Amino acid sequence: MSSKKRFELPSEYDTLHIGVAVYDPETGTILDTNERLEQILGYNVEKLRHLSVAEYTANTYPHSESEFHDRLRESANGQSQQFTWRVKREDGELIWVQLFMTQQRSGRENCVHVKIRDITDYYETHHRAELFWRILRHNLRNEAAIILGYTNQLTEHAEIKDVKDIIETIRLRGENLGNMAESVKEIEQAVTDSYTECTRRPAIVGVRDITTQISTDYPAAEISTNERERMWIDINDAFGYALTHAVENAIIHSNDDTPVVEINVGPSPNTGRVEICIKDTNSTISDEELEVLFAPTETTNTSHGSGIGLFVMKWCIESLGGEVSFRTRASGGNAVSLYLPPKATPDTTEEYDTSPRTT
């Protein structure tokens, strides 16, 4: 930190609309920054000077702190770097940023000059377009081909005994097309709605509002909810879409007469964010489905997945500054976690029971 003054940014940098920081390539610490970067990362400059890269990198992002340090050192040696990074702001919200690293020399010492742009809107728009193309190229085309094939059979063999089965298949495939269109609408609404349309509520209350309706639609299912700690989140329709898909998937894909779904709500042990974990005892979600979900640009004709419910969950939760993760339970089944930024408790909470409980 002895070189802090030497690498201090001119005050004119505070007028820029792009975040700028000076990094120490050996320690990975920030020596100075402009006001715009404080706004992007959500930390003030004094806090940033004492944070490691890992502390403001999304913990589920696959790129490591060591890679960030490697890029800093390469930049300090004259090899400029440009890459995308997943950032966790101080308030727990996750955003995408693009970084440009260049060498900056002062006397015999090097530091790294880093420009940082918030590209969250661009990134989400780009990958949403990838999703829509995926639907057009694969799902809708495949469903339409099946419908046309069975329609031809119906036309050519109108008197065959199993004509009712063929008609039923046509009906089901038509419903699939309608469900896909509805899912696309939910995603579009989730990522375009204004953030000001959110309502602040206890996470467990938002969960129970959704599960109450689902229990009505699926009376045979057993849905339990457990609140480990009272936490507040901002909720809109996107939250409802995501949770509904997660719970309904657990019910629909169960082979049991009485599907069992367990939902736990509380702080994530690693990040402090609100975690809503939906557990089932079903067959595990295939690697193919998850690969398509997290790498849409690599989709091929043979690995396009069977539906887009997972996409709805992912995009809706990300529109609220959170993320979705999937894991296989040791006891069998799936655990789907929805992570959301925690919000401050409102001044008035009289209408809500503040004691954690299980139902």
N, C-alpha and C positions, 0 to 999 in steps of 0.2 A: 504493500500500500504506500510505500515511500514515493513511488512514481505517480501518485494520484494527481498532483498539481501539474506535473509535466504533460500529462495526457488529458487534462481537463478540456471539455468541449467548449467552444465559443458560445456565448449566450444567444447568438443568431440562430443556432440549431433549434432553439425552442419554438421558432416560428414555422418549422417544417411540419408537413403532414405525414411524415414517415418516421418511424422510430429509429434512433441512432444510439449506438452504445460503443464504448471503448472497452475491449476485453484484455485481460492479462492472459497471454497464450499458455503460460506455464501453470497457473492455478485455475484458470477458467472463470475467474471472478470478474465482475463488471467494475471498472474503475470510474466510469462516469456515463451519464445518459441524458437524453433530452426529455422534455415533458411528454412528448408524444409516446415514447416507449413506456413511460410510467402508466399512461392510459391504456396501452395495449396489454401490458402484463398485469396491471392492477396493483402493483407494488410501488411504493415511493422509492426514490433513488437510494436512500439510506438503507432500506431493507434489501434492495437488490445487491448492494455491495457486499452483503454478508450471506447471500444465498448461493448454494451450489446449483449447477445446471440441473441436477436431478430433482431439486425441489420445485422447479417450475416447468418440468417436463411431465406430460401425462404418464402416469405410472403403468398404463396398459399399452403405451406406444412401444412398438418393437425395437426402435432404435435406442441405443444405450447412451449413457453419459460419456462413456469412453470414446464413442464415435464422435460426439460433439467436440471433445478435447482434441481428438486427432485432426479434425477439420480446422480447429483454431491454430494448431501448430503448423499445419500445411500452409495456411494463409500467412502466418508469420514468416514463413520461409519463401514467400513470394508466389505461392500457388493459390490464387483466388478461388473461393468456394461459393457455390449457389445451391441451395437445397430447401426442402420443405420440412417443417417440424411441427409437432403437436404440443401445444402449450397448455398448462393448467394455471389459470389465473388465481390470484389470491382468494377470490370468492368461490373457487371450485369449478367455475365454468371452463370448458375446454374449447380452444380455438385453434385454427390452422394459421401458421405464419410462414412467410418465405424470407429466407436470410441470404444476404450477400456479404461475404467476408473478404476483406482486402487488407493487405499489409500496411501498417503505418509506423514509420520510424522516427525516433527522436534521439539524436546522438547515436550512441552505440546500442541502445535498447530498442526492442520491437514491441509493438502492441498490435491488436487487430481491430480494425474499424468495421463495425457491423451495422448494416442497414436492415431493418425488420419491417415487413409489411403484413398487416392483417388481411389474409386472403380467404377468410372463412366463407364469405358469401360466394366468392368465385369458386372455391373448392366444392362447396355443396351443390352449386348450380351445375358444375361440370359433371359431377358424379351422378346427379339426378338425371341428367341427359343420358348418361351411360345406362342407367336403369331403364329409362323409357325405350331406348333403342333395343335393349335386351328383350323387353317385353314384345316389341314389334317384331324383332327378328326370330324369336324362338317361341315364347309361350303362346302368343296370339296366333302365330302362323301354324303351330302344331295343333292347337285346338281346332282351328278352322279346317285343317286338313282332315282331322278325324271326323268332324261333323259332315264334311262333304263326302267322305268315303262311305259313311253309313247312310247318308241320304241317297247316294247312288244305289246302294244295296236295296234300300226300301223301294226305290223306283223300279228296279229290275226284277225284284222278287216280292212283289206286293202280297202274294198269297202264302208265303212261307209261315210256318207255325210260330217261329220266335220273333215275329214282327214287333210284338210289344217290347221285347228286350232291346231291339234296335232303336225304337222310338224313345225308350227310356234313356238309352245312352246319348242320343242326340240331345235330349232335354238336359241331362246332367252336364254335358259339355257346354251347352249354351249357358247354364248357370255359372260354370267356371269362367267363361268369358265375362259375364256380368260382374262376378266377384273381382276379377282382375281390374276391370274398369273402376270399380269402387275403391280398390286399394290405391290405385294411381291418384284418385281424387283426394284420398286421405293424406297421402304423402305431400301432394301439392299444397293442400290447405295447411298442413303442419309447417312447412318450410316458408310459406309466404305470409302467414298470419302475423300481425304485429305483436311484439312482445308485451305491449301494454294491455293486451286482451287477457292476460293471465290473471288468475285469482290465487291469492296466497291462502293455503290451507294446510292443516296437518297431513303429512303423507298418508297416514293410516286412514284418515277420513276419505281422502281421494280414492284410495284403494277399495275401501268398503262400499263406496257409492257404485263403483264399477262391478264389483263382485256380487252385489245384491241383485243387479239386473241380470248378470250371467246365471246366477242361481235360479232365477225365474225361467230363463230360457233352457237351462239344462238341470231340471229338478233331480235327476239321478246322481249328479256329481256331488262330492263332498269337498267343499272349499273352506279351508281354515285360514285365519289371519292372525298373526302374532306381532305385536308392537313391542320391540325391545327398548325403545327410547323415543320419546316424543320429538319429532323433527318436522320442520315446516318446509314446504316447497311451493313453487309457482306452477299452477296447473292451468291448462287449456284443453281444447279438444284433442290436440296431439297426444297428450298424456293418456286420455281415454282410449284413443285408437290403439296405442302401443300396448297398454295393459290388457285390453280386451283381446287382442290377437294372441298375446302370450298365454293368457289363461284358457281361452277357447282352444288354442292349439294343444294344450296339455289335456283337455277333455276329449276333443275329437279324435286324437291319435292314441287314446287309451284303448286297450283290449279288454278292460275290466267292465263288468256290468255297472259297477259303481266307481267311476274315475275319482281318484283322490288327488287334490291339488293343495299344496301347502305354501302359504305366502308369509314371508318374514320381512319386517320393516324395521330399519334401524341404521346406525352409522356404519359405514364401511370401515373395517379395522385398519386398512392401509392408508386411506385418504381422508376419512372424516366426512365424505360425501354421504348423501342419503342413498341407501341401498335397498331396493325392493327386489327380493329374491323369490322367484316362482319355481317350486320344485314339483316334479312328477315322478312316476315310476315307469315311464314308457320306454320304448326303444330309443336309443341315443340318436340325436340329430346327426346326419351323415356329414363326413368331411367335405363331400361335394357341395352340400348346401352352404356350409360355412365358408368355403373357399370362394364361392360365387358372391356371397354376402360381403366379404371384406376385400375382394379383389375383382370388382366388376369389369375393369378394363381388360382382364385376362379371360373373359368368358369365351367359350368355344361352343360349337354345335353339340358336342358330346358332354359338356359340363355346365348346363344352364340351370340346373335345379328344377324342382317341380312346382314351385309356387313363389309368391312374393309377400307372404305374411311376415316373414322375417325382415324383409326390406322395410315394410311399414313400421315395424318396431324400431329398427335401427334409425331410420330417418326422423321419425317422430321424436324419439328421445334426444337425438343429436340437435334437433331444432330448439330444444330447451336447454342446450348447453351441457348435455350429459352424454352417456354412452351406454352400450349394451354389451354384455359378455355372456358366453355360453361355456358350460363345462359339464362333463359326465360325472354323476355322483358315484362315489365308491360303493354305495349300497344298490346301485342300479337306477337308471332314469336320468333325467336332465335337470340342471339348475340354470335358469335364465335370470341374470341380474340386470336390473335397470338402475343406473347410477345417475343421480341428479344433484346439482349444487344445492347445499343447504341454505335456507333463507332465515333472516332474523324473525324472531317471534313477534307478532303484532302486539300493539299496546292492549287491544281488547281481544280476549280469547274466551269470553263467558259462554259462548254457544257450544264450545267443545269440551268434552271430558278430557282433562289433562293427564289422567292416570293411564299408563300403558296397560293393555289387557289383550287377552287371546279370545278369539271367537271361532 
